[in-house]
Amino acid sequence: MKIGIVREGKNPPDKRVPFTPEQCKFLQETGHVEMVVQPSEVRAFKDTEYQEAGISVSENVSDCDVLMGVKEVNVDDLISDKQYLFFSHVIKKQPYNRKLMQAMVKKSITMTDYECLRDSDGERVVGFGKYAGIVGAYNGILGWGLRNDSFKIKRAHECFDYAELKQELKKVALPPVKIILTGTGRVGQGALEIMEELKIKKAGAEEFINEVFNEPVYCIINYDEYYKNKSGKPFDKSEFRANPGEFETNFLRFTNVADIFISCHYWENSSPRLFSEEDMKKQDFNIKLIADITCDIKGSVPSTIRPSTVADPFYGYDPQSDSETEAFSHKAITVMAIDNLPCELPRDASAFFGNELITKVMPLFWGEDPQHILERGTILKHGKLTPPFQYLEDYASLDE
């Protein structure tokens, strides 16, 4: 099998790759695959790094069996009758990607979406979530320093890699702040790494709420601690997933004591919001900075009124007017809501993602797929919607 890594064509350009040069070399040495990489001037790994690893760099990838990227492939770059793997962002019928979907249908493409690769329990197999958590939590700490003019550290994207970012954290001096984190999945585990690098004391939920500390502390909580059943019954995760409308927020007890909120949880529109705009207007709402890694616009975190960017990561939210204001005004809540956080550490994020692909996805191509992960994650097969994605028929239709 011949695999081609395509050049990332979205604007702004993404520096990440599915496989690093060393990972390409490893895959090629297995004897299962031959690797080729399209040249790129923006990629975090230079063309010469691939060449030095013995990987061919070529503009022409038309003879590859499988083409892999990270973000959506530009319509004009799609090659007919090929199999692609990338994050397509079409499964919610995103309007901005409808032309891409229609083009893949027209060009008889087989497309597998990384986001749709799930095991038999419905859990995602691969993702960049850990590095979203790492960078998001780091940016939250960076923002606190800027808001209070207490310390300055490099932006994450200014660091060569994660090792340099960790060195920057040694410059951080936090007062006795309370930091609340929601979500214990991949994103939460990434954010947790930053708390551990900073050697911040961990507190349990009740301890966090009720005690006064003379040092910074953090608390990481999951569904059962920030939601509760309206009927008063004990929290049941399966019941919550089936009937989220039967639950309500139990998070306000944390907003009254926390200074920094780092949101790492997964949220859907049918789930309760963690708090409301009205809650944020109250005198006892204590949070001063929100690093919203979830970045659901006007979702579970109502102060996220728009995404921010790597170039301009912070803005202010004025609860009284429900509007944007100066980022570090002490009358406002500072918001960080970058929606492509792993891009700030592209080398490490790529290496992490590539390792997951090598261990969990590549063997599926070689016939080791008892859970049918690859099949369930494939949205189009030769330009036709597969059974799990028939709901996209109107979206993919070429009639219009």
Wavefront OBJ file of the C-alpha trace (Angstrom):
o trace
v 0.000 0.000 0.000
v 1.296 3.443 -0.903
v 0.334 6.283 1.438
v 0.667 9.950 0.581
v 0.688 12.802 3.086
v -0.990 15.723 1.376
v -0.013 19.353 1.825
v -2.372 21.272 4.127
v -4.228 23.787 1.982
v -6.604 25.568 4.361
v -6.074 29.217 5.227
v -4.763 30.010 7.778
v -2.363 27.131 7.103
v -2.120 24.255 9.567
v 1.397 23.152 10.452
v 0.386 19.710 11.738
v 0.880 16.389 9.938
v -0.578 12.903 10.387
v 2.929 11.408 10.641
v 6.320 12.839 11.577
v 9.408 11.935 9.503
v 10.459 9.278 12.032
v 6.966 7.793 12.056
v 6.968 7.621 8.246
v 10.319 5.859 8.421
v 8.958 3.393 10.978
v 5.881 2.659 8.843
v 7.970 2.157 5.745
v 10.292 -0.224 7.583
v 7.343 -2.443 8.578
v 7.166 -3.522 4.950
v 3.434 -2.863 4.825
v 3.596 0.565 3.190
v 5.542 2.962 1.038
v 5.342 6.596 2.105
v 5.458 9.781 0.035
v 5.007 13.376 1.201
v 3.915 16.401 -0.780
v 6.300 19.351 -0.330
v 5.162 22.136 2.008
v 6.624 25.446 3.143
v 4.375 25.766 6.202
v 4.557 22.261 7.679
v 6.142 22.021 11.158
v 8.524 19.401 9.766
v 10.639 20.546 6.837
v 10.804 18.610 3.574
v 14.477 17.916 4.291
v 13.555 16.200 7.576
v 11.442 13.710 5.620
v 14.140 13.233 3.006
v 16.765 12.635 5.680
v 14.470 9.936 7.101
v 14.431 8.251 3.691
v 10.953 9.397 2.690
v 10.201 10.519 -0.848
v 9.014 14.129 -1.217
v 6.988 14.585 -4.398
v 4.321 16.899 -5.716
v 2.704 13.968 -7.518
v 0.705 11.697 -5.183
v -1.724 10.444 -7.828
v -0.341 6.899 -7.656
v -1.006 6.578 -3.901
v -3.654 4.180 -2.609
v -4.462 6.270 0.474
v -4.050 10.019 0.966
v -3.881 11.425 4.504
v -4.005 14.962 5.841
v -5.172 16.791 8.948
v -7.689 19.478 7.963
v -10.118 19.515 5.021
v -8.588 19.076 1.568
v -9.240 21.933 -0.853
v -11.810 21.017 -3.490
v -9.399 21.765 -6.336
v -6.796 19.439 -4.824
v -9.044 16.373 -4.573
v -7.976 13.457 -6.781
v -10.820 11.333 -8.158
v -11.324 7.727 -7.047
v -8.906 7.990 -4.119
v -9.273 7.067 -0.453
v -8.752 10.007 1.926
v -8.419 10.335 5.697
v -8.759 13.771 7.326
v -10.973 15.792 9.657
v -13.782 16.642 7.234
v -16.133 18.681 9.469
v -19.197 17.592 7.504
v -21.036 15.319 9.959
v -23.048 18.245 11.384
v -23.875 19.446 7.861
v -21.532 22.389 8.236
v -22.586 24.838 5.483
v -19.026 25.979 4.777
v -18.003 22.438 3.786
v -20.967 21.469 1.636
v -19.054 22.126 -1.594
v -16.298 19.848 -0.333
v -18.822 17.100 0.387
v -20.442 17.480 -3.028
v -17.045 17.433 -4.737
v -16.100 14.183 -2.988
v -19.373 12.622 -4.158
v -18.816 13.827 -7.701
v -15.211 12.559 -7.743
v -16.170 9.127 -6.396
v -13.946 9.510 -3.348
v -13.786 7.194 -0.361
v -13.449 9.395 2.722
v -12.783 8.311 6.293
v -13.073 10.950 9.008
v -10.707 10.654 11.989
v -13.466 12.030 14.212
v -15.734 9.130 13.254
v -13.228 6.389 14.060
v -14.782 4.962 17.212
v -14.594 1.676 19.072
v -17.555 -0.561 19.877
v -18.322 1.570 22.956
v -18.529 4.704 20.846
v -15.287 6.170 22.179
v -13.031 8.028 19.755
v -9.916 6.134 18.702
v -7.674 9.067 17.722
v -7.619 12.814 18.223
v -5.619 15.905 19.099
v -7.587 16.492 22.316
v -4.662 16.049 24.684
v -2.780 18.922 23.059
v -5.887 21.093 22.984
v -5.948 20.618 26.757
v -2.240 21.314 27.176
v -2.252 24.506 25.112
v -5.629 25.682 26.397
v -4.599 25.379 30.041
v -1.232 27.018 29.294
v -3.042 29.920 27.606
v -5.271 30.270 30.648
v -2.223 30.669 32.876
v -0.650 33.043 30.333
v -3.837 35.144 30.390
v -3.841 35.346 34.177
v -0.319 36.767 34.104
v -1.293 39.333 31.482
v -4.533 40.288 33.217
v -2.757 40.957 36.508
v 0.577 42.086 35.073
v 2.218 39.547 37.397
v 4.380 37.449 35.062
v 5.087 37.056 31.363
v 5.676 33.834 29.467
v 6.011 33.077 25.769
v 2.961 32.316 23.701
v 2.657 28.565 23.125
v 3.248 28.930 19.383
v 6.474 30.808 20.083
v 7.873 27.697 21.771
v 9.718 25.254 19.530
v 8.082 22.305 21.251
v 6.414 21.109 24.448
v 9.778 20.843 26.210
v 10.360 24.577 25.756
v 6.800 25.331 26.876
v 7.470 23.448 30.115
v 10.536 25.603 30.684
v 8.356 28.709 30.311
v 6.074 27.441 33.077
v 8.973 27.750 35.520
v 8.556 31.535 35.251
v 4.969 31.387 36.538
v 4.218 32.701 40.032
v 0.566 32.323 40.961
v -1.113 33.771 44.078
v -3.530 31.547 46.068
v -6.017 31.260 43.177
v -8.596 28.516 42.768
v -8.706 26.844 39.345
v -11.667 24.664 38.332
v -11.443 22.251 35.391
v -14.399 20.381 33.848
v -13.930 17.122 31.959
v -11.597 14.180 32.527
v -11.220 12.895 28.960
v -8.337 13.504 26.553
v -8.653 17.288 26.798
v -8.914 17.228 30.580
v -5.878 14.982 30.873
v -3.897 17.433 28.762
v -4.911 20.354 30.982
v -4.077 18.254 34.027
v -0.495 17.934 32.777
v -0.107 21.718 32.966
v -1.422 21.758 36.542
v 1.098 19.066 37.451
v 3.953 20.878 35.689
v 3.125 23.942 37.774
v 3.054 21.740 40.888
v -0.331 23.141 41.869
v -2.058 21.425 44.770
v -5.045 19.249 43.833
v -8.226 19.566 45.914
v -11.397 17.515 46.054
v -14.691 19.198 45.169
v -15.942 19.851 48.711
v -12.484 20.896 49.908
v -12.176 23.264 46.921
v -15.547 24.866 47.670
v -15.325 25.186 51.440
v -11.700 25.716 52.414
v -9.372 28.699 52.188
v -5.867 28.012 50.892
v -2.618 29.941 51.140
v -1.406 28.509 47.817
v -2.918 27.967 44.326
v -5.156 24.901 44.046
v -7.070 23.177 41.282
v -10.004 20.814 41.151
v -10.952 18.674 38.149
v -14.558 17.456 38.004
v -16.681 15.275 35.741
v -20.369 15.057 34.768
v -21.541 13.757 38.128
v -20.128 16.800 39.921
v -21.304 19.591 37.606
v -24.732 18.138 36.735
v -27.466 16.674 38.907
v -30.751 14.869 38.273
v -33.738 17.203 38.640
v -35.595 14.460 40.518
v -32.881 14.200 43.146
v -31.887 10.697 42.130
v -28.152 9.813 42.126
v -26.353 10.804 38.931
v -26.284 8.069 36.291
v -24.048 8.661 33.251
v -26.018 6.413 30.883
v -29.278 8.093 31.925
v -27.707 11.511 31.406
v -26.590 10.585 27.890
v -30.044 9.246 27.046
v -32.080 12.070 28.643
v -29.935 15.168 29.302
v -33.082 17.280 29.649
v -33.806 15.506 32.942
v -30.689 17.061 34.449
v -29.681 20.559 35.570
v -26.459 22.340 36.400
v -24.766 21.817 39.737
v -21.831 24.046 38.805
v -22.732 27.347 40.460
v -21.225 26.200 43.762
v -17.867 26.319 41.949
v -18.378 29.659 40.182
v -18.775 31.358 43.563
v -15.254 30.391 44.692
v -13.129 29.758 41.568
v -10.925 32.445 40.038
v -9.995 30.612 36.817
v -12.198 28.209 34.850
v -10.668 25.845 32.288
v -13.434 24.052 30.375
v -12.395 20.697 28.929
v -15.768 18.953 28.853
v -17.747 17.689 25.871
v -21.086 19.428 25.426
v -24.114 19.043 23.154
v -27.000 21.451 22.591
v -29.386 19.110 24.394
v -27.302 19.250 27.595
v -27.857 21.872 30.312
v -25.634 24.938 30.301
v -23.152 25.161 33.162
v -24.389 28.658 33.971
v -26.371 31.443 32.337
v -25.791 35.057 31.384
v -27.923 36.020 34.389
v -25.760 33.923 36.708
v -22.705 35.814 35.469
v -24.261 39.160 36.426
v -24.564 38.194 40.096
v -22.191 39.607 42.692
v -21.146 36.158 43.886
v -19.964 35.031 40.440
v -16.243 35.027 41.180
v -14.587 33.705 37.997
v -12.302 36.268 36.380
v -10.758 34.263 33.526
v -12.219 31.495 31.384
v -10.094 29.328 29.112
v -12.884 27.727 27.086
v -11.280 24.807 25.286
v -14.734 23.443 24.392
v -15.378 26.630 22.365
v -19.107 26.104 21.806
v -20.346 29.550 20.821
v -22.992 30.684 23.314
v -23.075 27.098 24.534
v -22.385 25.706 27.990
v -20.165 28.747 28.667
v -22.219 31.832 27.663
v -19.251 34.227 27.736
v -17.876 32.451 24.651
v -19.541 34.801 22.192
v -17.038 34.092 19.415
v -13.889 32.065 18.808
v -10.591 33.804 19.412
v -7.492 33.177 17.338
v -3.872 32.199 17.773
v -2.959 35.712 16.633
v -5.395 37.378 19.065
v -6.199 34.836 21.795
v -8.067 36.899 24.413
v -11.109 39.128 24.592
v -13.175 40.518 27.421
v -16.791 39.660 28.235
v -18.916 42.203 30.104
v -21.674 40.246 31.914
v -23.788 43.345 32.534
v -24.157 44.165 28.843
v -23.586 40.626 27.511
v -21.058 42.038 25.096
v -17.392 42.028 24.184
v -14.990 44.481 25.747
v -11.274 44.981 26.390
v -9.554 41.677 27.143
v -7.951 42.499 30.470
v -10.386 44.988 31.933
v -10.968 44.182 35.613
v -14.645 44.969 35.084
v -14.838 42.114 32.578
v -14.144 38.399 32.429
v -11.131 37.507 30.300
v -11.986 34.835 27.713
v -9.668 32.549 25.732
v -11.591 30.536 23.135
v -9.154 29.489 20.408
v -10.758 26.717 18.338
v -7.551 25.205 16.901
v -5.334 25.004 19.977
v -3.157 22.009 18.975
v -1.814 24.115 16.077
v 0.246 26.045 18.623
v 2.430 22.983 19.346
v 2.369 21.314 15.921
v 5.448 19.103 16.270
v 4.406 17.469 19.538
v 0.719 17.321 18.631
v 1.610 15.627 15.331
v 3.871 13.089 17.031
v 1.144 12.236 19.547
v -1.507 11.908 16.835
v 0.787 9.856 14.595
v 1.485 7.403 17.412
v -2.247 6.904 17.898
v -2.690 6.317 14.154
v 0.167 3.791 14.100
v -1.113 1.779 17.049
v -4.882 2.071 16.566
v -5.647 2.801 12.905
v -2.949 1.536 10.556
v -3.429 -2.126 11.597
v -7.055 -1.772 10.485
v -5.838 -1.372 6.903
v -3.940 -4.642 7.232
v -7.039 -6.665 8.100
v -7.047 -6.417 11.893
v -10.413 -4.695 12.425
v -12.746 -6.973 14.416
v -14.729 -3.949 15.683
v -15.225 -2.609 12.119
v -13.810 0.752 13.218
v -12.614 1.716 9.748
v -15.920 0.752 8.173
v -17.972 2.765 10.681
v -15.676 5.768 10.319
v -15.984 5.887 6.528
v -18.531 8.508 5.454
v -18.246 7.983 1.682
v -17.320 4.866 -0.230
v -16.634 5.505 -3.912
v -18.713 8.672 -3.644
v -21.704 6.979 -2.000
v -22.820 7.633 1.569
v -22.348 4.619 3.835
v -25.322 3.449 5.981
v -24.429 5.362 9.202
v -24.267 8.636 7.271
v -27.391 8.429 5.123
v -28.761 11.401 7.102
v -26.335 13.553 5.076
v -28.137 12.754 1.804
v -29.666 16.194 1.296
v -26.377 17.835 2.296
v -24.361 15.718 -0.147
v -26.883 15.935 -2.984
v -25.665 17.339 -6.319
v -29.166 18.439 -7.368
v -28.721 22.078 -6.347
l 1 2 3 4 5 6 7 8 9 10 11 12 13 14 15 16 17 18 19 20 21 22 23 24 25 26 27 28 29 30 31 32 33 34 35 36 37 38 39 40 41 42 43 44 45 46 47 48 49 50 51 52 53 54 55 56 57 58 59 60 61 62 63 64 65 66 67 68 69 70 71 72 73 74 75 76 77 78 79 80 81 82 83 84 85 86 87 88 89 90 91 92 93 94 95 96 97 98 99 100 101 102 103 104 105 106 107 108 109 110 111 112 113 114 115 116 117 118 119 120 121 122 123 124 125 126 127 128 129 130 131 132 133 134 135 136 137 138 139 140 141 142 143 144 145 146 147 148 149 150 151 152 153 154 155 156 157 158 159 160 161 162 163 164 165 166 167 168 169 170 171 172 173 174 175 176 177 178 179 180 181 182 183 184 185 186 187 188 189 190 191 192 193 194 195 196 197 198 199 200 201 202 203 204 205 206 207 208 209 210 211 212 213 214 215 216 217 218 219 220 221 222 223 224 225 226 227 228 229 230 231 232 233 234 235 236 237 238 239 240 241 242 243 244 245 246 247 248 249 250 251 252 253 254 255 256 257 258 259 260 261 262 263 264 265 266 267 268 269 270 271 272 273 274 275 276 277 278 279 280 281 282 283 284 285 286 287 288 289 290 291 292 293 294 295 296 297 298 299 300 301 302 303 304 305 306 307 308 309 310 311 312 313 314 315 316 317 318 319 320 321 322 323 324 325 326 327 328 329 330 331 332 333 334 335 336 337 338 339 340 341 342 343 344 345 346 347 348 349 350 351 352 353 354 355 356 357 358 359 360 361 362 363 364 365 366 367 368 369 370 371 372 373 374 375 376 377 378 379 380 381 382 383 384 385 386 387 388 389 390 391 392 393 394 395 396 397 398 399 400
